[in-house]
Amino acid sequence: MTQEQDPKKPGIGALVRSILAAAIGVQTDKNREQDFNQGNPLAFILGGFVFTFLFIATIATIVGLILSNN
């Protein structure tokens, strides 16, 4: 008796790991293919925007703190 398995959708942890790995350029081909086959594109797009916003806000805050101390 064979049991067909539905592809599991990635959880929030896997989504965050994939976005961070893609952002710094270390995403493996296996994970990238899994993301494209099983992931929700909207979740990755929104996650990418959130990551980008947080990254820019962090850099701006650090620069602001450094410049205010001089």
N, CA, C and O atoms as CSV, one atom per row, in Angstrom:
chain,resi,resn,atom,element,x,y,z
A,1,MET,N,N,0.844,-1.164,0.000
A,1,MET,CA,C,0.000,0.000,0.000
A,1,MET,C,C,0.896,1.235,0.000
A,1,MET,O,O,1.680,1.439,0.927
A,2,THR,N,N,0.778,2.059,-1.043
A,2,THR,CA,C,1.575,3.274,-1.105
A,2,THR,C,C,0.760,4.442,-0.584
A,2,THR,O,O,-0.442,4.554,-0.823
A,3,GLN,N,N,1.433,5.276,0.109
A,3,GLN,CA,C,0.763,6.430,0.697
A,3,GLN,C,C,1.307,7.685,0.030
A,3,GLN,O,O,2.503,7.964,0.106
A,4,GLU,N,N,0.428,8.443,-0.624
A,4,GLU,CA,C,0.856,9.677,-1.255
A,4,GLU,C,C,0.984,10.755,-0.203
A,4,GLU,O,O,0.101,10.931,0.637
A,5,GLN,N,N,2.079,11.467,-0.256
A,5,GLN,CA,C,2.308,12.528,0.713
A,5,GLN,C,C,2.076,13.871,0.044
A,5,GLN,O,O,2.594,14.132,-1.042
A,6,ASP,N,N,1.302,14.713,0.693
A,6,ASP,CA,C,1.145,16.075,0.221
A,6,ASP,C,C,2.415,16.833,0.576
A,6,ASP,O,O,2.956,16.676,1.671
A,7,PRO,N,N,2.883,17.648,-0.347
A,7,PRO,CA,C,4.076,18.417,0.004
A,7,PRO,C,C,3.768,19.362,1.158
A,7,PRO,O,O,2.768,20.079,1.150
A,8,LYS,N,N,4.647,19.343,2.140
A,8,LYS,CA,C,4.449,20.210,3.301
A,8,LYS,C,C,4.805,21.642,2.928
A,8,LYS,O,O,5.818,21.901,2.279
A,9,LYS,N,N,3.955,22.560,3.350
A,9,LYS,CA,C,4.275,23.964,3.155
A,9,LYS,C,C,5.281,24.362,4.222
A,9,LYS,O,O,5.198,23.907,5.362
A,10,PRO,N,N,6.229,25.209,3.851
A,10,PRO,CA,C,7.231,25.604,4.843
A,10,PRO,C,C,6.602,26.429,5.961
A,10,PRO,O,O,5.719,27.253,5.724
A,11,GLY,N,N,7.064,26.195,7.163
A,11,GLY,CA,C,6.589,26.954,8.312
A,11,GLY,C,C,7.273,28.309,8.376
A,11,GLY,O,O,8.076,28.651,7.508
A,12,ILE,N,N,6.954,29.070,9.397
A,12,ILE,CA,C,7.514,30.415,9.533
A,12,ILE,C,C,9.025,30.367,9.715
A,12,ILE,O,O,9.739,31.234,9.211
A,13,GLY,N,N,9.512,29.368,10.428
A,13,GLY,CA,C,10.960,29.239,10.623
A,13,GLY,C,C,11.689,28.967,9.317
A,13,GLY,O,O,12.726,29.570,9.038
A,14,ALA,N,N,11.144,28.060,8.521
A,14,ALA,CA,C,11.750,27.749,7.226
A,14,ALA,C,C,11.675,28.949,6.293
A,14,ALA,O,O,12.595,29.196,5.513
A,15,LEU,N,N,10.581,29.690,6.375
A,15,LEU,CA,C,10.420,30.890,5.551
A,15,LEU,C,C,11.476,31.930,5.904
A,15,LEU,O,O,12.107,32.507,5.018
A,16,VAL,N,N,11.667,32.167,7.192
A,16,VAL,CA,C,12.669,33.142,7.634
A,16,VAL,C,C,14.066,32.688,7.232
A,16,VAL,O,O,14.856,33.493,6.738
A,17,ARG,N,N,14.387,31.406,7.436
A,17,ARG,CA,C,15.704,30.889,7.054
A,17,ARG,C,C,15.948,31.048,5.564
A,17,ARG,O,O,17.046,31.423,5.152
A,18,SER,N,N,14.938,30.768,4.749
A,18,SER,CA,C,15.081,30.892,3.305
A,18,SER,C,C,15.306,32.332,2.882
A,18,SER,O,O,16.132,32.609,2.012
A,19,ILE,N,N,14.566,33.255,3.500
A,19,ILE,CA,C,14.721,34.671,3.161
A,19,ILE,C,C,16.103,35.173,3.561
A,19,ILE,O,O,16.754,35.878,2.789
A,20,LEU,N,N,16.557,34.817,4.763
A,20,LEU,CA,C,17.879,35.253,5.203
A,20,LEU,C,C,18.982,34.640,4.347
A,20,LEU,O,O,19.938,35.325,3.983
A,21,ALA,N,N,18.856,33.357,4.024
A,21,ALA,CA,C,19.861,32.697,3.196
A,21,ALA,C,C,19.903,33.319,1.799
A,21,ALA,O,O,20.981,33.519,1.241
A,22,ALA,N,N,18.758,33.617,1.247
A,22,ALA,CA,C,18.715,34.244,-0.072
A,22,ALA,C,C,19.273,35.662,-0.024
A,22,ALA,O,O,19.919,36.106,-0.972
A,23,ALA,N,N,19.029,36.367,1.066
A,23,ALA,CA,C,19.492,37.752,1.188
A,23,ALA,C,C,21.014,37.835,1.219
A,23,ALA,O,O,21.596,38.771,0.670
A,24,ILE,N,N,21.655,36.872,1.851
A,24,ILE,CA,C,23.117,36.921,1.909
A,24,ILE,C,C,23.764,36.029,0.845
A,24,ILE,O,O,24.990,35.959,0.759
A,25,GLY,N,N,22.953,35.355,0.044
A,25,GLY,CA,C,23.466,34.617,-1.103
A,25,GLY,C,C,24.003,33.233,-0.814
A,25,GLY,O,O,24.889,32.763,-1.528
A,26,VAL,N,N,23.501,32.566,0.202
A,26,VAL,CA,C,23.996,31.230,0.527
A,26,VAL,C,C,22.902,30.163,0.437
A,26,VAL,O,O,23.034,29.094,1.032
A,27,GLN,N,N,21.849,30.437,-0.283
A,27,GLN,CA,C,20.740,29.488,-0.434
A,27,GLN,C,C,21.200,28.301,-1.284
A,27,GLN,O,O,21.763,28.496,-2.361
A,28,THR,N,N,20.967,27.082,-0.815
A,28,THR,CA,C,21.342,25.904,-1.583
A,28,THR,C,C,20.316,25.666,-2.694
A,28,THR,O,O,19.169,26.103,-2.601
A,29,ASP,N,N,20.747,24.974,-3.732
A,29,ASP,CA,C,19.833,24.667,-4.836
A,29,ASP,C,C,18.661,23.824,-4.361
A,29,ASP,O,O,17.529,24.019,-4.803
A,30,LYS,N,N,18.932,22.888,-3.461
A,30,LYS,CA,C,17.867,22.029,-2.944
A,30,LYS,C,C,16.796,22.856,-2.238
A,30,LYS,O,O,15.605,22.673,-2.486
A,31,ASN,N,N,17.219,23.765,-1.358
A,31,ASN,CA,C,16.260,24.599,-0.638
A,31,ASN,C,C,15.535,25.561,-1.570
A,31,ASN,O,O,14.338,25.800,-1.409
A,32,ARG,N,N,16.252,26.111,-2.538
A,32,ARG,CA,C,15.630,27.026,-3.490
A,32,ARG,C,C,14.549,26.318,-4.295
A,32,ARG,O,O,13.458,26.859,-4.476
A,33,GLU,N,N,14.837,25.128,-4.775
A,33,GLU,CA,C,13.840,24.362,-5.522
A,33,GLU,C,C,12.649,24.005,-4.640
A,33,GLU,O,O,11.504,24.057,-5.091
A,34,GLN,N,N,12.910,23.645,-3.398
A,34,GLN,CA,C,11.824,23.332,-2.468
A,34,GLN,C,C,10.954,24.565,-2.235
A,34,GLN,O,O,9.728,24.461,-2.188
A,35,ASP,N,N,11.580,25.725,-2.090
A,35,ASP,CA,C,10.823,26.958,-1.893
A,35,ASP,C,C,9.927,27.250,-3.093
A,35,ASP,O,O,8.764,27.617,-2.927
A,36,PHE,N,N,10.465,27.087,-4.299
A,36,PHE,CA,C,9.683,27.368,-5.502
A,36,PHE,C,C,8.557,26.361,-5.702
A,36,PHE,O,O,7.490,26.713,-6.205
A,37,ASN,N,N,8.790,25.117,-5.314
A,37,ASN,CA,C,7.774,24.085,-5.526
A,37,ASN,C,C,6.706,24.056,-4.442
A,37,ASN,O,O,5.547,23.758,-4.729
A,38,GLN,N,N,7.074,24.361,-3.203
A,38,GLN,CA,C,6.141,24.190,-2.095
A,38,GLN,C,C,5.754,25.491,-1.413
A,38,GLN,O,O,4.753,25.540,-0.698
A,39,GLY,N,N,6.521,26.531,-1.619
A,39,GLY,CA,C,6.277,27.776,-0.904
A,39,GLY,C,C,5.235,28.652,-1.572
A,39,GLY,O,O,4.920,28.489,-2.751
A,40,ASN,N,N,4.711,29.580,-0.798
A,40,ASN,CA,C,3.755,30.556,-1.284
A,40,ASN,C,C,4.540,31.791,-1.736
A,40,ASN,O,O,5.207,32.419,-0.915
A,41,PRO,N,N,4.476,32.149,-3.011
A,41,PRO,CA,C,5.264,33.291,-3.497
A,41,PRO,C,C,4.967,34.586,-2.745
A,41,PRO,O,O,5.874,35.379,-2.494
A,42,LEU,N,N,3.715,34.803,-2.389
A,42,LEU,CA,C,3.351,36.021,-1.679
A,42,LEU,C,C,4.066,36.107,-0.328
A,42,LEU,O,O,4.488,37.189,0.079
A,43,ALA,N,N,4.202,34.993,0.356
A,43,ALA,CA,C,4.887,34.984,1.653
A,43,ALA,C,C,6.359,35.369,1.486
A,43,ALA,O,O,6.902,36.113,2.302
A,44,PHE,N,N,6.999,34.867,0.436
A,44,PHE,CA,C,8.405,35.197,0.204
A,44,PHE,C,C,8.566,36.659,-0.213
A,44,PHE,O,O,9.522,37.317,0.197
A,45,ILE,N,N,7.648,37.165,-1.016
A,45,ILE,CA,C,7.712,38.565,-1.443
A,45,ILE,C,C,7.531,39.489,-0.243
A,45,ILE,O,O,8.316,40.418,-0.052
A,46,LEU,N,N,6.510,39.243,0.559
A,46,LEU,CA,C,6.282,40.068,1.741
A,46,LEU,C,C,7.439,39.947,2.730
A,46,LEU,O,O,7.866,40.942,3.316
A,47,GLY,N,N,7.936,38.747,2.912
A,47,GLY,CA,C,9.081,38.546,3.800
A,47,GLY,C,C,10.316,39.289,3.310
A,47,GLY,O,O,11.077,39.835,4.109
A,48,GLY,N,N,10.512,39.307,2.003
A,48,GLY,CA,C,11.633,40.052,1.431
A,48,GLY,C,C,11.506,41.545,1.672
A,48,GLY,O,O,12.490,42.211,1.991
A,49,PHE,N,N,10.293,42.076,1.520
A,49,PHE,CA,C,10.067,43.496,1.790
A,49,PHE,C,C,10.296,43.818,3.266
A,49,PHE,O,O,10.919,44.829,3.593
A,50,VAL,N,N,9.800,42.970,4.145
A,50,VAL,CA,C,9.981,43.192,5.586
A,50,VAL,C,C,11.466,43.138,5.938
A,50,VAL,O,O,11.961,43.991,6.674
A,51,PHE,N,N,12.176,42.140,5.415
A,51,PHE,CA,C,13.610,42.031,5.677
A,51,PHE,C,C,14.345,43.269,5.184
A,51,PHE,O,O,15.191,43.812,5.894
A,52,THR,N,N,14.029,43.721,3.971
A,52,THR,CA,C,14.689,44.888,3.403
A,52,THR,C,C,14.428,46.129,4.246
A,52,THR,O,O,15.347,46.900,4.520
A,53,PHE,N,N,13.173,46.324,4.661
A,53,PHE,CA,C,12.838,47.473,5.500
A,53,PHE,C,C,13.607,47.427,6.818
A,53,PHE,O,O,14.181,48.431,7.241
A,54,LEU,N,N,13.616,46.255,7.470
A,54,LEU,CA,C,14.323,46.129,8.745
A,54,LEU,C,C,15.829,46.328,8.584
A,54,LEU,O,O,16.471,46.927,9.446
A,55,PHE,N,N,16.386,45.834,7.499
A,55,PHE,CA,C,17.816,45.998,7.237
A,55,PHE,C,C,18.165,47.471,7.068
A,55,PHE,O,O,19.121,47.957,7.672
A,56,ILE,N,N,17.387,48.187,6.244
A,56,ILE,CA,C,17.643,49.607,6.023
A,56,ILE,C,C,17.444,50.403,7.310
A,56,ILE,O,O,18.236,51.296,7.611
A,57,ALA,N,N,16.398,50.091,8.072
A,57,ALA,CA,C,16.159,50.788,9.330
A,57,ALA,C,C,17.291,50.550,10.316
A,57,ALA,O,O,17.688,51.471,11.031
A,58,THR,N,N,17.816,49.338,10.367
A,58,THR,CA,C,18.928,49.021,11.260
A,58,THR,C,C,20.179,49.798,10.871
A,58,THR,O,O,20.839,50.386,11.728
A,59,ILE,N,N,20.506,49.803,9.582
A,59,ILE,CA,C,21.688,50.533,9.110
A,59,ILE,C,C,21.530,52.023,9.390
A,59,ILE,O,O,22.474,52.665,9.851
A,60,ALA,N,N,20.334,52.590,9.115
A,60,ALA,CA,C,20.097,54.018,9.363
A,60,ALA,C,C,20.222,54.344,10.844
A,60,ALA,O,O,20.757,55.394,11.199
A,61,THR,N,N,19.741,53.470,11.709
A,61,THR,CA,C,19.843,53.686,13.155
A,61,THR,C,C,21.290,53.657,13.609
A,61,THR,O,O,21.718,54.512,14.384
A,62,ILE,N,N,22.043,52.681,13.132
A,62,ILE,CA,C,23.462,52.578,13.504
A,62,ILE,C,C,24.224,53.815,13.034
A,62,ILE,O,O,25.007,54.383,13.795
A,63,VAL,N,N,24.006,54.232,11.808
A,63,VAL,CA,C,24.682,55.425,11.282
A,63,VAL,C,C,24.272,56.656,12.083
A,63,VAL,O,O,25.114,57.492,12.410
A,64,GLY,N,N,22.983,56.772,12.402
A,64,GLY,CA,C,22.516,57.902,13.201
A,64,GLY,C,C,23.169,57.941,14.576
A,64,GLY,O,O,23.564,59.007,15.049
A,65,LEU,N,N,23.282,56.782,15.217
A,65,LEU,CA,C,23.917,56.722,16.529
A,65,LEU,C,C,25.401,57.087,16.454
A,65,LEU,O,O,25.916,57.788,17.324
A,66,ILE,N,N,26.068,56.618,15.434
A,66,ILE,CA,C,27.495,56.924,15.280
A,66,ILE,C,C,27.698,58.410,15.021
A,66,ILE,O,O,28.588,59.024,15.609
A,67,LEU,N,N,26.891,58.986,14.157
A,67,LEU,CA,C,27.055,60.398,13.829
A,67,LEU,C,C,26.646,61.313,14.980
A,67,LEU,O,O,27.198,62.404,15.122
A,68,SER,N,N,25.693,60.889,15.802
A,68,SER,CA,C,25.264,61.727,16.926
A,68,SER,C,C,26.290,61.748,18.055
A,68,SER,O,O,26.268,62.658,18.884
A,69,ASN,N,N,27.176,60.777,18.104
A,69,ASN,CA,C,28.190,60.726,19.150
A,69,ASN,C,C,29.417,61.570,18.820
A,69,ASN,O,O,30.287,61.748,19.673
A,70,ASN,N,N,29.499,62.081,17.626
A,70,ASN,CA,C,30.675,62.887,17.240
A,70,ASN,C,C,30.451,64.328,17.510
A,70,ASN,O,O,31.330,65.149,17.248
